[in-house]
């Protein structure tokens, strides 16, 4: 049996699977549908000339670019009544409640499913859902009628002729061939297909990967999906007694084990000359209850009265009673993002489980000045005496990288090492005499000014600070010395990534003691993206350092953990 669990294991996020009796379902055409225990509402929409019924669970939270887009295709067109019944009896309402997701029950544009419905699919993804709901968002949608949904997580669940349509048109390279940068997010991340006769589209290729569960599928469908998935662990062939419609038990189990546990991410700009559209990777999304990681959503009030919201990720293997024994990674998300999103993409909680450290991600950190973070850290250590203050590390992406570097340069004595990723940096005036080891990693295709390009730009000035306080020498930008970093490294290391087919190039700069106090890292094919592979390289570097109470940094090469 597949293991089913809630995505979040802390009581803050527990899924309430009880329903409110006699909840009503409504539509924008004024239809009122009574659905016992539905615990939500049905919106009736017209998109691209087709009818769509959207289930909105009661009490939905605004999760900002983490909630999935779940699309349901059936053998026959839905009505408001049948959409409500399917949501309730087939488990979609429970998934929607757990994921804070709005589930779209899609009808064919004409009598039968066909190519025109592909355009409807694109219109739904492009127009009906929005990754970052604005301030008008209330009760599941914006004032413009858009529902929250993260385009990396498009999940298609279909049966019979609806499943055949999904195979022929959505599991096909047609969507890839229409792709430009950003529109890769139109491509489904995974499928659950009941009683499907059709194989994937004739242009589907193995390099893409289409995670799928095929239930009661034809031999042609099974063979087709087996052929195009390079990762066979993401392909399930199951049997069910349900010959029409959906099997609620299988949906619940498969969604928790496979379908809802992947996302599809485009990692670079599109360039037909070298077919870089192939650099589209599938990444796992953890169900933290399955990984034995406790997730807690917390707030703390600082001395000035300001409130700081944050997420704690604590592996069950940690001994929380052993004083000063546990390393801490403090993480900062990018502009317009949330802590949950950064943790989902970066993989820091899973690394914490593997290497026995705790992760804390501050939410909406742009509202918290950098000079308030030391007080926050003091309160955190007071609450958790098990945290080893000599092994506190900081990392962040984009604007979170800016916050990371502000802290590294202003309060280096509080941190053992820092790792800004794809930094959009401001200028820094506060400097300390303490050294701070830094691992700075950027995507080669990043359109923002994350690399030095002249002697006086912000990145060059930042590198000048790091060279100075880390005892490397004087930094002088010279593109002839190094094309990307403007300064020849003491050593260079290159290797390929696990998931993205990128090449990572690490430039190492050492101090007088031959310690690698600065790593400048370029990742080929990667644009301005959070990538879990990078987090692993960051940790392998940072964990070599600790800081004594007197501010001295100690380096231990390849420590045993």
Steps between C-alpha positions, in 0.01 A plus 500: 500500500609856432536716807264796530583793723441869546757724336562678829563310820467778759163571659501846341447335163299194589234421245145494636329230301164556670234674292226750580162349412274670249775729364381667184670519162448815297589630157541832328174425319305490822457122522465369855590136551454323831782250559504328836839532670666674204669753729560745218344669199486441124566790261362472148731660244533519123859482374598491134144413405480201737324465833716452810377431853749597771482360851623741772548337842367682804767675705755504218831670590698725269815291448667724237656291221487164674142375453457264201276533195285186486305439177238226469385359164216248483337289231197730497449872556451609859213699641515696824327208669728227364811710566393538864421130528835402344690738727340344805484131416828461307728671750568826315344709778732340756809563285388858436462557875840351576679692224300826518433438131215589266408195287373563146253253348536560127237435232575434131447798272285292267336161534829309498851577626735628229778738408285807575503393863876544507443873450248490785765334719747779420239767571423340838867489600575850368186689598301315764787443745755740645815412693511814715148613598483876559357679801148458363521122561216384723331165554708328235515749213596853402260779410577412138378144554839325498580205726834432664708235328871433453581421138790270592234274651238434232342161570255341255258233623282351226287202405401320177474745205626781726806286577549432128498875435757554776729235351469611139533876554638579846760220522646603165781725384248733338508713815882497499509610138289806588722580795674827573665593828240481774240311297665169587287533810200413281618139480338257747728366770314170538187301411252253649315325216209260541394257226718667240526343158737751340880506519687827553515733200711380211758774558548429872864421582679337789706809582196682637359251747127479570436356849178305477272244658307303237204312645330230289696630203531333162821323404571787262464758777720304739773438244496862391546644847760242592701605193498877557585507872870477577423481874301178536423570867263772380288260292226285654274247328205407721171316482162608638148362510378845392438483122334844471590816684766529771620273780522723810733269692751476215491876443576567868786250514658582165474875551681480835767258377575613143278753325507780755866445582658638182532837332627598156741793477657676205850596606624723220417729213380342180740495205417302186865500397603250766159360598534613859130435545620150592620645829163453662526290811264310723559546873356317798273676749508339843207402717673591824308246707652231281848643541480527881543877488280706730385830349386778733370842406599747772506869581712692749468857628824701506583765759383778267157336471548370148382149424717251310331199336709197415496128426697242699608172340623253761607143410376236745853361529629808681557482875329820610615445860872504418618856565701679233505197270289586197605721205247755373441626146318834484338554158357803316267480200499717189288803408129420466548151644425336831704288739299189414571546128874543557513188716301300243744588220829514687489164679651636823265306732590170331870582527440570867359152542794348314771697682332558839440871514201726558368745239316824576355704212383852579180601321459845343851586617502821294287651779766405756813716500831317499600655832201325663614151399762462779225555759282245319792257506550558874134423566521186287808372685333583833203287396723223363813464721591204278606739221877522466567874475842428348332332201232744386494543121304741281381470142252672270389540140479823296380767746554237766863491385514874561375447857750217542792717396382793713509271802830340399674837472324676789495217756760247384581401857153338525541264205746227404446540124261658249361401161324766291346357181438710186528818699326825410723704727471844651803697614647423841651755734536289815823301512653297780852377549385140524550250220185337355531197268266541202370267230344722230318306226332636186329367190698571184180605319380732779370821335564708813838661584620215721850483348763777509517687171721799582736622768233715668173306481328372814617142465860612453478719809351208694785275387747769603354492852519120515857488371603759759340358816592142409868582447507395134654820370380795297225429248544672165253412229672370186289307250813359338596333830163324528209547261231474765654616827769741385771346720700182448425231761756315704332179382201398292270198514226397253237226515154416365182531702271211584165638382554784256774389260687819591874538560603657830830692497642593839770770520683466831679790670714436808651706780860492625428177688386335174141481629223525236332809642323598177335291227362671190282251317341501154232250391453453125148502348352635824316831497364693804369189670510328837655157447523227765825370351667830590392470863691174532821657367450795735464274802801289408699823510347678801511204737880511494496820707418591860546822696638527855355746756797732441405524132771271364392284206620139503526291184482121497530343157230241419372455856334172592132552581 
